[in-house]
Amino acid sequence: MPPTTAIEQGAYGNRQYAGGGSPASAVSTGFGQDDVFEPQHVFVLVSQHCTPPARAGQLLVQSESVAQDGAHFFSGAEVGAVLGVDAGSLVSGVGSVGSAAVSSGGTSALLAQAASAPRRAVTTNADFDKVAYFTAGTLCHGFRKFSPDRLTESFRMSDRESRDASTPEIKAKDASYIGSTPRTETRKKSRRPLLELTILLAVGALLFSPAVLTPLFLDDHLQGAMVEGTFPAPRNAFNLYDFVDDADRTALTDRGLLPWWSHPKLTIRFFRPLSSALLWVDHRVFSHAPLPMHLHSLVWWVAAVLAVRSLYRKIFSARIALMATAIFALAPCHALPIAWVANRETLVCLVFGALALAAQARWRDGRSLRDGALAGAFFALALLGGGEYALCFGGYVLAMDVVRRESVPRRIGGWAPFLVPALAYLAVRGVLGYGTAGSGFYSDPIRDPGEFLAGAPWHAVALLATGWLTLDAEAWRLGLARWLLAAIVVAVAAGLVVPVRRALAALPAPSRNAAVWLLVGSALALVPTLAVVPARRLLGVSMVGVAVVVAIVIERAWFPGKGEATVSRGRAASLASLAALGLGFTHLVHGPGTAWLEARKHRLDASDFATRVAWLRQRVGVPTTKAEIGIMRGMAGVFFAPFALDARGRPPRRWCVLAQAGHVLALRRDALTVDLVATEGRTLYPIGERNLYRSEAAQLRAGDQLAVRGLRVTILEVGEAGPRSARFVFDTDPGRLVWISDMFDETKEVELPHEGFGEPFDP
């Protein structure tokens, strides 16, 4: 049997001690220069519940990572059972040098000794780092035997702060253990993580406060009408995300609630029964009042932060976990889900998904049926809350295989907690007809894989830039800007390879493996989101991995380990420092600042929408349900305004949108006919991924005719960008309608041109 070796990382740097003989032989490590080490003895300090537990032949240098689960004292009988000796042979260190017999069942922390001559008294200098060396079996806590392969490397505890954090609280009469700390100091130390978390949540609440004060907007008004029963098609508590389907598409189009250019098979249905039920309760209980509904969303944000923090703290050091939690909590991706009540499903999904991910990691390590069942249950809740968005967590489930060498059957078994609920969800979703079709904004990879693959490359680039660099991909989506953004993403990715590898290499093996699958998983988690136009709100799941990798790079560069140079030299070290500086600014300064600006922007946009609706309500009078309103040209909000006019969400009798464009020229051909012409190179409505109602693959052509109730539309001219001119023939005099036009700063009333004349309408 080869000799065992222990490496101490302490106040005097790395020191190696070797002992020969059987596995029961080891050497205690210490800080003092004159410590006496006897290879024939084994010293075990048992003062904490060790997490993860150790196995035979392993050295555990206790640190904050170990101490986070709280103190646990093992009795003399427990320690004796592990070492295979009588409890009476155990001795505990008292003061600086000395020994005292401990009777069976004692609860003091023990300095236990066992060797070939187990009753031989042993003394050593008491001022040494807390070390536990297990010679056989595993420690049991509460009669539960832990898996013996959870710990593969020793932890380091080289500074006073960490040592104090790992010191258990015991009564004064039991304080005869090495490195004891007064009870008050321990309590102060134990409160520090709670204080840090409180400050972080307070900062986050301040940053997102504009979002909490945002009025209802967009889908919020549609769902309010569904709850009130005034939506043109019936809905219940579990299908508030069912916006357009075969049964009600015609009714919505005839009322003008869908524009005339809508795809004839347009479908927008999302299966999110849990989040739908939460919204139903909110609208019922709070009577559509936005503030309590936003506060409810903020509670889910807090829960998501706590769930992700719990995942980090079980794997990484306290410093890394704190930075990663801060990066995740203050990320701009949370601004819209808090400001937009209908988008709360992403926060609900994050809470259950993060809990599922932690259970899934334990399941893959130990294959405990309890952990597997727990992971499956949480994944199921994430799917019911977030719908298709929860499939993003499958990226992390697959990424866990990157750090494992297992057979195919065992891998598939490892996927089961995610795979079973995911397949069940997709099956129910398919049977009930949920999904999207005919929309440019959404591309269903199952129904239309070609369209999905065509948009995936750009969507991936935009989301990577938004997640890692906190850039706004919206500003880069046209022409040359796309190529420039792609070049920036590639250059940054290439520059981060070396710093990320160096940072990961410095971690203990368990943390390093977890960081690898979190990094890979953060990229794979983007795949389901490629079906949607890139936006910050899609990045919550991916940020779980991005945040921790960024924190690891920063921690490695800014907080070098004991004995390492404060300023490293060499090209690789310089690149790592530069990467840490860039990522630190991006995620600790620019990211939180952007989060506040995004929240403020959403509040301003929603307030502007509410102001326009209030003006229109005053113009048409009460009841608004009898109004007939025409929109010469409008912005995206005009499709949600009909449900905001009335307190119960009842739309007007008629709502007729002619164009969603910038400048248009209206030509009155006769009493019933109006032609609209867009600027050269522009279209009457958005084309491509910005068009919610019609996909680019189904573009209208010159001569195409469409009919809705009371109106016939003929496409007159199609330019390179799409339909540029169209003729609108009304069944009755269009002058009866109240005509409005959306400007950048306001909505104003307009009049149709007289017969034979034309008039321009500008934004």
N, C-alpha and C positions, 0 to 999 in steps of 0.2 A: 504494500500500500504506500503510495508516494506521500511525502510529508505535506502537511497543510500549510498554506501561506495566507497571511492576513496583511492587508495594506492599510496603514493608518493615514488619513488625511486630516491633519490637525494643525495646531498652532506652530509646530516645528516642521511643517511640510510633510511630504510623503516619507514614511518610514516602513520598512519591511521587517517582519518577524517571521521566522520559520520554526516549525516544530516537527519532530519526527515521530515515528511510531504509528499507532492506529488512528482511526478517525476521531477517537476520543482525546487525541493530543492536539493542543493548540496553544497559542500564546496570547495573553491579554495585551492590549495596546494602551499606551498612556501618554500624557503630555510631559511628565517629569523626566529629567535626564537620568535620574538614579533609580528608576523603577526596576524591580527584580522580576524576571520572567522565568518561569520554570516550565519547560516544554511538556513535562509529564502531567501537568494539571490543566483543567478546563475551567475557565471562569465564566459564569453566566450572570449577567445583571438582568433581572426580570422586573421591570417597573411599568411596563406599558402593554396595552393590547396591541400587538404588532400587526400592522396592515401595510402591505400584504405579509402573510405569515412566512416564517423561514422554514427551511428544510434541513436535513442532515448535511453537515459539511459546509454550511454557509455562514458568512459573517454579516451581521446586521449592525451598521453604525447608525444609531437612531437620529432622526432629524425631524423637522416640522412635518414632512410628508407622512412620517410614521405616527406622529403625535396627534394628528388631526381628529382621529376617532375617539379621543379621550383616554384617560388613564384607566388601567386595569391591573390590579395586583394579583399575582398568582400565588397560591398557597404553597407552603413547603411540600405538601403532598403532591401537588401538580408538577412542581419542578422535579421532585424526586422521581415521579413516574416517567418523566421525559428522559432523565439522566440514568435511570435504572439504579438508583441508590436510595437508601433510607433517608427520610426527611431529617433525621437526627444528625446526619453527616453534613448538613448544609450549614454554612457560616455566612454571616452578613457583615459587610464592612461598616465599621462604626468610627466616626471621626476621621482622622487622617490615616491612622494605622491601627489595626486591631481586629478582633473577631469576637463573635458572640454566637452561641448555639441558638438555633431557632427550632421550636417544637413543631411537630406536624400540625398543619392547619393554620399556621401563622399567616398574617396578611401583609407583613412588611415587605418592601422591595428587598430582594435577596441577592447577595453575591454568592452564588452557588459554586461549589467545587466538587469535581468527581474525577477520580483517576484510578490507577491500579491499586493505590492505597487510599481509598476514599475517605478514611477518617483522619488523615493527616492534616493538621492545621495549616492553613495558608494565609499569608498576609501580603498586602501590596499597598502601594501608595493610593490613596482614595481619590486623588485629583486627576481622574482620567475620563476620557470621552466615554459616553455610555455605549457599551458594546455587549452584544449578545451572540454567543456562539452555541449552536445547537448540534449535538452529537448524534442524535437519533430521533426518529419520529418527528412529529410536529406538535406545537402547543395547541391545546384545546381550550376554547372559550365557551362557556355555557354548554359544555358537553357536545359541541359541534366540531368535528375535525375538519380543518381547512385543507384545501388542495396543497400538496407539497411542492408544487412547481411555480408558485406565484412570485417568488423573489429570485432574481438571478444575479443581482449585483448589490454591493453594499451602498448604503446611503452615506452622504457626507454631512457632518455637523461640526463645523470648524469655528463658528463664531458664538459669542455669548448669547446673542439674541435667539439663535436657533436652539441652543442648549436650554435656555430658560423656557422656551415654548414647549419643549418636550418633557419638562419636569412635572410629574403628577402632583395633584393636591392630596395630601393626607393629613391626618390629625397630628398634632405636635408629638404625641406619645409614640407615633409610628415614624418619626422623621429620621430614623437612623439608616438612611440610605444615601448612596453616593450622589452628590450634586443636588441635594435638596434645596428647595427655594421656599421662602415664606409664602404662606397661603395668599396674602394680599397681592404679592407680586405675580403669582400665578393667575389670580383672577384678572388682574390688569392685562396680563398677556393674552388671556383667553378672550378678552373683550376686543382685542385689536382687529381680528378679522371682521367682527360685527360692525365695528366703527368704520372700517374701510368700505364695507358693503353699503352701509347707510349713507356715507358721503357719495359713493358712486351713484346710488339710486337717486339721491337728491339732485346731483348734477344732471343726470339723465332726465328727471322730471322737469328741471328748469329748461333744458335744451328743447324738450318736446312740448313745453307748455303752449306754444302757439297752436300745435296740433290739437291739444285738448280743448282749445277755445274755438275750434273750427266749426262753422255751421254744417248741417247736412248737405251733401252734394252728390251728384252723379247717381249711382245705383241706390244710394240711401233713400231717395225719393221713390224709386220704383218699388223697393222692398217695403217701404211704408205703405204704399198703395196696396200691395199684396196682403199685408197684415190687416188693413182696413177692409179688404174685400172689394176695392174699387178698381183694381187692375182689370183690364179687359178680359183676362182669362183667370179662372179660379186657381188659387195656390193655397197650400197648407203650411204648417209650421216647419216641415222638413224639406221643402223645395223652393225656398226663397231665392235660390241661385238658378232657377229655371226661367230664363228670360224669353227665349224664342224657341218654339218648336212647331211641328207640323200642325198641331191642333189650333194654334192661335196666331200663326204668322199672317194669315189673310186679314183677320180682324185688326191686328196691330197696323197693318199697312193701310187698310181702308180708313182708319182713324187718323192716319198721317203720323202715327207714333213710330213707324218705320218709314224711312224715306223711299221715294219712288224708285231709286236705283238699287234697292236691296235685292240680294240674290234670291231667286225663287225658291231655293231650298235652304235658306239661311237657318242655321241652328246654333244656339248658344245656350247650353245647359251644363251645369256643373253639379256633381253629386257631392254635396257637403252637408249632410243632414245634421251633424252636431252643431256646426257654426250657424246653420240656418235656424235651429231651435233656439240658440242663444240670442240671435237677432230678433226672433219672434217675441221672446220674453221681454227683451229691452223695449221694443216698440210698444208692447202692451203695457208694461209697468210704468215706463217713463213718458208715455204719450208722445213719442217722437221728439222729446227734448234732447238736444245734442250733447249737452255737458255731461250728464250722468252716463250716457252711452260711451262717450270718449273716455271717461274715467274708468269704466268697465274695461275698455280696450287697454288702458294704461296698466291695469291690474294684470292682464295677460302678458304685457311686456315685462313687468316685474317678475312674473312667474317664469317666463322664458329665460330671463337673465339668471335667476336662481337655479334653474335646471341645467343650463349650460355651465354655470360656475361649479355646480356639484360634479359635473363630468370632468372638468379641468382639474379640480382639487384632488380627485381620486387618482390622477395619473401624474401630474406635474408638481413641481415645487410651488411653494406659496407665492413667490414673486411672479413666476410665469403665469400661474393661474389668475393672479390679480390683474396683471396687464392684459391678458387675453380676455378676461371678463369685461374690462373697461373698453377694449377695442370693440368687442361684440355689442355691448350694451349701448354705446354711443354711436354706432354705425348709422349712416344716413338711410340705410334700407328700412329702418323702423318708422321713419317719419310718416309715410303715407298710410301704413296699416293702422297707426294711431289716429291720424287725421280723418281717414276714410273708414267709417264704421263698417261698411260692406267688405272692406279688405282685412278685417280682423282675423279672418280664417288663417292668415299666414302666422300670426302670433299663437293662435290655438295649436296649429300644427307644430310650431317650434317647441312649445312646452312638452307635448307628449313625445315628439320625435327625439328631443334631447334625452329625456328619461329612457326612452326605448334604446337609444344608442348606448347609454351606460350599461343597461341590462344586457344588451347584445354583446358588448365587449366581455362582460363577465361570463356570458354563455359560451363564447368562443374559447375562453381560457379554461374554464372548469367543467363545461357541459352539465351544469346543474339544471335539472328540470325546472326548478323554481325560477331561475334566471331566464330560461328559455320561454317559459309561460309568461313571465312578466314582460319580457321584450315583445312578445307577440301581442299581448294585450295593449301595450302602449303604442305599438305600430298601428294597430287597428284603430285606436282612438285618433291618432294623427291623421289617418286616412279619412275617417269620418268627419274630422274637423277641417282638414286642409284639402281634401280631395286629391286631385292629380298632383298637387304641389308636394304632397307627402312622399310621392315616389322618389323625390330627390334624395331622401335618406337611404335609398337603395344604393346610391353611389358609395356611401361609407361602408355599407354591409359588404359590397364587393371588394372595396379597398382593403378590408381586413385580411383578405387572402394574400395580399402583397407581402406580408411579413410572416406568412405561414407556409409550411411545406406539408400539405395534407393530400390524401387521396381524393379523387373526385367524389365518391360517395360521402366522405366525411365533410367535404366542402359544401355539398348540397345540403347535408344535414345541418351544417352551421348556418345556412341561409334560411332555414325553415321558419324561424320566428318572424322574419320579414316576408318571405316568399308566400307563405300560406295566407296571411291577411291581404297581401297585395293582389294575389290572384283572385281571391274571393271578392275583393272590392271591384276589380276590373270586370269580373263576370257579372256582378249585379249591375254595374254601370252600363255594360253592354246590353243586358236584357231589358233594362228600363229605357234604353235609347239616349242616354246622356252622352255629351260630347259636343264638338263644334263642327260646323260645315258651312262652306260658302263665305267665310269671313276672311278678310285680308289681315286682320289683327291677330287671329288665332290660326294655327295650322295643325290639324290633328294628324300625328304621325301614323296612326292606325288607318284612318280613312283616306288620307292623302299623303303618303310617305314622300312622294316626289317634291311636293311643295315644302314639306318640312326640311328635307335635305338641302333644297336650294337656298333656304334662308339660314340654315344652321351655322355656316362658317362666320358670317357677319355677326350673328347673334352671339356666338361664342366670344369673338373678339371684343364686342361691346361690353359683355358681362364681365369678362376678365379685367378690362380696363376700369370698369365701374367698381368692381369688388376690391381689386388689389391697389388701384391708384386713386380711388374715390373720384374719378372723372365722371362728367355727365356725358354719356354716350349720345344723348339726343343732339348735342351740338356738333357731332362728328358724323352724322348719318348720311350725308349727301356727298356725291362726287369724290373729289380728291381727298377730302377729309377722312373718308373711310380708309383709304390706303395709308394715309399718314398715321391714323390711330393704330392700324394693324402693325405698322413698322415700330411704333412706340411700344406696343405690347410685346412684340418679339424681342426688341432690344432689352427691355426691362427683364423679361423672363431669362434671357441669356445672362444678364448681369447678376441675377439672383441665384443662379445655380451653385456657384462656389460658396457664397455666404450661407445659403441654406444648408448645404452639405456640411460645412464646418460647424454650424450651430447644432445640427442634429447629431453629429459625431461626438460632441461633448456631453451628450445626455447619457444617463444610465440606459442599459438595454431596454427595459420595459417602457420607459418614457420615450426613448428613440423610436421604438416600434409603433407606439401609439401615435407619435407625431407624423410618422411616415404615412400611416393609413388615413390620418386626418387630412394631410396634405393632398394625397391622391383622391380621397373622397370628396374634398372641396371642389375639385375639377369635375369629377364624375357627377356630382350633385347638380351641375349646371345642365346636364343633358335634357331632363324633362322641361326645363324652362326655355329651351331653344324653340319651343313651339309658340312662344309669345313674343311680341315686340319687346326688345330689351328695355328694362327699367330697374331702378334701384330696389323696388319692392320685391323683386324676385330673388334677391340675394341672401335672404335670412339664413337658409339652410347652409349654403356655401360658406357664409361667414363664420360658421362654427369651426371649420377647419382653418380658414384664412387667418382668423384672429389669433389662434394659438401658434401658428407658424411664425407670424409676424412678431409675436411676443417672444418666442424663442430666439429669433435673430437679434432682436433688441437686447434681450437679457444677456446673450453671449458677448455682445460688443460693449455694452455699457456697464456690466457687472461681472468682471472676470473673477474666476474662482481663486481660492486661496493659493498663493504661491505663483500665480500667473502675473505677467507684466500688465500694468494698467494700460500702457500704450503698446500694442503689438506692432511688430515691424514686418515688412514684406508686402508684396503685391496683393496676396490673398487677404492678408489682414486689413490692408487699406481698403480693398473692395468691400470687405465685410463691414467696416466702420461706415463707409459711404452708404451701403445698403441699409444699415441700421438707422442712420441719420434720415435718409429719404423715407423709409417706412415709418419711422417715428413721427416725422412731420405729417405724413399722409394720414396716418390713422389716429394719432393723438392730438393733432391740431386741426388739420384740414377736414378730417372726417367729422369730428364733433361740430366744427363750425358749419360744415355743409348740412349736417343734420338739422341744426337750428334754422338755417336759411331755407331748407326744404320745408320744414314744418311751417315756417312763416309764409312761404310762397303758397302752400296749400290753403292756409287760412285766408290769405288775401284773395286767392282765386274763388274760394267758396263764398266769401263775403261779397265779392263782386257779382257772382251769380245770384246770390240772394237779393242784392240791390236791384238787379235787372228784373228779376221776377216780381219784386214788390212794385216796381214802376209799372210793369205790364198788368199786374192785378188791379192797380188803381186805374189804369187806362180803360180796361174792358169792363170794370165794375163787377159787382156781385149780383147773382152767382156767376162765377167764371165758367161753370159747366155749360152755359148756353152760348159762350163766345165762339166765334169763328175767326181764326187767326191765321194769317199768311206770313211767311218769312221769306223775304226776297233773297237775302243771303244771310247765313248765320254761322256761328261757330259750333263747336262740338256740344256745348251745353244746351243748345236748342232742343236736343232730342230727350232731355230730361226735364226741361222746364214745364211741359204739360202736367207732370205729376206734382210739381212744386207749387203750382198756382193755387190749389185748393188745400185746405187744412187736412182733409181726409184723402188727398191724392187723387181726386176725381178729375180726369182730363177734360179739356174743353170739347165742345161738340165737334169742332173741326180744327185740325192743326196741319197746315200745309207748308212744307219746306221745299222751296224751289232749288236752292243751291247752297252748298257749303264751300264757299270759295272766297277769294279776295275780291278784286275789282270785277264787276260784271256790268254789261250794258243791257238794259231792258228795252225791247222794241214792241210797241203795242200795234199788232197787225190789224186787229178788229176788236169788237166788243168782248169776244170770248178768247182771243188768242194773244199770247205773249211769247216772244222769243227772248232767250237769254244767251249772251255771248261772253265768254271769258277772255281774258287777255291772251295774246299770242304766247304759246308755250305753256299755258296753264289749263286747268280743267274745271268743270263745274262742281266736282266733288273730289275728295282725295282718292288717289290711286295707290295700290300696293298695300304695304303693311300698315299704313296709317288709316286704312279704310275698314272700319268695323263691320260694315254691312255688305261688302262685296269683295271677293277675292280677285287678285290680279289675273288669275287664269280664266276668269269669266268676264272679260271686258266687253262693254257694249260697242257696237259698230254703227256706222252711219246707216240710217234707214231703220234701225231697230225701233220697235214701238212697245210701250209699256202702258198698262191701264190700271188705275186705282180708282176708287169710288170718287166720282165727280171730276176726274182729271185723266186726260190722255197725253202721253209724252212721246215725242218722236225725236230721235237723235239726228241732228242735221249735219254735224261735222265732228270728226274725230282727228285730233292732232297726234303728235308723237307721244304726248303724255296721257292722252285719253280724250273722252268726250269734251269738246270745247263749246259746242252750241247745241241747243235743244229747243223744241217748240212745245208750248204748254197750251192745250185747248181745254177750257173749263166747260162744264155742263151748264153752269149758271153764271151770272155776272160776277166776275172776280172782285168788282168794286165793293161788294157787300162785306168783304173780309176786312178786318183790321190788319193793315200791312205794317210790318216792322223790319228793321235791318240792324244787324249786330255791328257795332263799331268797336274799335279797340277799347275805348274808354266808357262807352255807354251803349244802350239800345235805344233807338229812336224810331218814331213813327214815320212812315214814308207813304207816298201816294203812287199809284200806277200811272205811267205816262198816258196822255190822251191818245186816242186812236190816230195812227199815222205818225206818231212821234216816238222818240226814244229818250232815255235818261240813264246816266251812269250811277252806279251805287258802289261806294268805296268803303273799305273797312275803317 
